[in-house]
Amino acid sequence: MAKHPDKKSISKYTYVNWCSRGPGRWKVYLGRHGGKNGNFKDEDDAARWYNIEAAQLGRPLIEGVPVIPDVSLNDVR
């Protein structure tokens, strides 16, 4: 089970948010009204997923995200 971050529920990454409901705890929203969304157990995985999807949509990327192979993303949708 995902662990609540210390103190405030603020991610170290822009576009990544903590959510106490749902299957995953770290959420990423790439669009409203049916856009792409992701739920992740790990904050870094959420940021990596955002960068992959944002690159395809021409949106700004998150800087400073550790790079690892795509297969390790633990999207829990």
N, C-alpha and C positions, 0 to 999 in steps of 0.2 A: 504494500500500500504506500502511496506517496506520502511524504512527510511535509507538513506545513513548514514553510520557511520561517526562519527566526524573525521576530519582531513584525515588521510590516510585510504585507503580501505584495511586495514590489519586486519584479524581476530585475536582474542586472542587464537585461536586454530590452531594447525598445521593441514594441509590438508583441511581447510575450507577457501574459498576465496570469496571475494565480486565480483559480476558481475552486471553491470548496465543494462544488457539486459536479456530478458527471463522472464518467469512467476515468478520466485523467485529471490531473490537477493543474498542469500548465496548459493554457489555451492560447492559440494563435488564430486571429481573425484576418483573413485576406480580402474580405468583401462582405457587403451587406446584402440581404435579400437573396440568399442562396449561393453566396460566394464560397470560396474554399475556407474551411476551418479545420484545425487540428487539435487533438487532445493528447497530451504527453505526460508520462510519469517523470521525465527528466527535463529540466529547464534547458540544458544545452541541446538536447534533441529537438525541442520545440523551436529553438532559434535556428538550428540547421535546416529543419523542414521549411521554416519561413524563407530562408535564403534560397532554397531550391525552387520553391514556388514563386517567390518574388522575382527571381531572375527571369523566369518564363513570362511573367506579366509586365516586365519592365519597371518594376518598383524598386525603391532604394533597398539596399541590403544592410544587414546588421553587421557592423564591424567587430572584430575580435572574437568571433565564434570559432571554437576549436574544430578542426576539420577531421572527420573520420568517414569511413565508407558509408554509403546510404543504407546498406542492409542493417545497420545497427540502430536505426531510428526506431524507437519503441512507441509508435503511434498506437493508441489503444482504442481507436474507433471501433 
